[in-house]
Amino acid sequence: MDYVNEKNNKVYLNGQIVSPAVYSHEVYGEGFYEFNVSVNRLSGQADVLPVTVSERLVEEGGLDVGAKITALGQFRSYNKIAEGKSKLMLTVFVRELLAEPLSVSPNSVVLSGYICKPPVYRTTPFNREIADLLIAVNRAYNKSDYIPAIAWGRNARFVKNLSVGEKIAVCGRIQSREYQKRISETEVKTMVAYEVSVSKLAAYDNAETFDTEAEFYKDTRVQPFETV
């Protein structure tokens, strides 16, 4: 197993299953299920996130709607053909199910990867600064996950000056966000986007080692994050 790439992408979730588990696919005889998990924010709102888990990790009744789930895993992407177009899909891929919560923060993610599209910087009507970025995160077996992220305030100002190919490490939470997509002149469809809401970030020179990144992470997979 590629130790470095395993550390490049870490997720911790503690929430409640809110949709029936649906059989998704099989890899080398191992079946996987997909379902949604609701994770509360400190504000009282909730993020409803897609989760994928192996049948080999689950005990009977463990995926029932209403069941609590605490998991460690990775935030992964894959392409799905829908309506003749390739669409980027995102999911929390569970590596381990835990019996007890590890943190007061129910939703934590740390990623280390490379900027693969020019960051998009903008301001809201209330003059709040935002920057969108897409991070390519290496995975074992020469695969990569493409993870959208959003930075705010001073982090947004910092991100807008980064270039494609630069290495970046981020900490934050995975959020769900509804938006309206116009299908036709008379039809508007409500869609859901998933992204990392960045609370902490740093850019790294390509020569720096993963040990340096470990200092940045400080095992933040199970720690609450600073508010930007």
Buried (B, 14 or more C-beta within 10 A) or exposed (E): EEEEBEBBBBBBBBBBBBBEBEEEEEEEEEEBBBBBBBBBEEEEEBBBBBBBBBEEBBEEEBBEEEBEBBBBBBBBBBEEEEEEEEEBEBBBBBBEBEEEEBBEBBBBBBBBBBBBEEBBBEEEEEEEBBBBBBBBBBBEEEEBBBBBBBBBEEBBEBBBEBEEEBBBBBBBBBBBEEEEEEEEEEEEEEEEEBBBBBBBBBBBEEEEEBEEBEEBBEEBBBBBBEEB
